Amino acid sequence: MAHGTPAAMTSTPRAYGGGVSEKRRRPDAKCPLRPGDPCTLCQVNVTGPQDCGLVYLIMDDPEAREAWAENRRLQREHQRAS
């Protein structure tokens, strides 16, 4: 990728374009711990939610995962009531 090119932009060659390429936007990764928010790559050496240490810690610990799920349920109920 060229320096200064946004990470979410890639160059994809056309099947029959004689080397001509078009810009395609990759989908933004969503943070599974903050629904609706994009993955902000807030930790060093992380490429997305798939290798995020925080996501791993929460999802791997049954108590933390249940507390996170309960918090999500309460947030959804609050949004429905509004």
N, C-alpha and C positions, 0 to 999 in steps of 0.2 A: 504494500500500500504506500502511496506517495506521501511524503511528509506534508502535513497540513490538510490531508483529506480526512473528513469525519469518519470515525470508526464504523458508523452505521451505513456508510455508502460503499458499495463494491462495484467493480467493473465486471460485467458479464458479456462474454463474446456472443455475437449472434451466430446462429447455425450457418447461415449463408450470407454473411455480410462482408466477406473479404477482409476480416480483421477489425471491422467496425464494432465498437462496443457501445452499450447503453448503460446508463446508471440505474441500478435497482437498489431500493432501500430494504435492508434486512429488518425483520420485526424486532422491536425493542423488547428485551427480556423484562418480565414483570417480577417484582419481589413477592415471593410467596408469604412472607411474614407481614407485609404491608399491602394488602390487596388494593389494587388500583394504582399503585405507585410503580414506577419503573425501577429496575435494578440500577442503583447508582454506583455500583462497583466501589462501595465505600471501604473495602479492605484491599490491601496491597496484594498483587498477584492473583486477583480474582477476575475471571472472565464472565461471570454471570452467576445466577442462583445455583447452577449445577455444581459449582465448586466453592461456594460460600461457606466459610467456617461457621458463621452464626446460624445459617439455615440448617446445616448439619447438626449443630449442637441442639437446637430446638426440636428438630424432627426425630433425632435419635434418642432423646430422653423422654420416656413415657409421661412423666409428671409435667415437664415443661410443655410438651406437645398438647396435653390435655388442658393445661392452663391457657395456652395460646388459643386452642379451639373454643374454650368457654368464653374467652374475651371476644372472639369473632362473633359467636352466637349473640352475646349481649349487644355488640355494636349493630348487628343486623336487626335485632329486635328494636333497638332505639331508633334506627333509621326508618323502620316500618311505622313506628308510632308517630314519627314527625310528620 
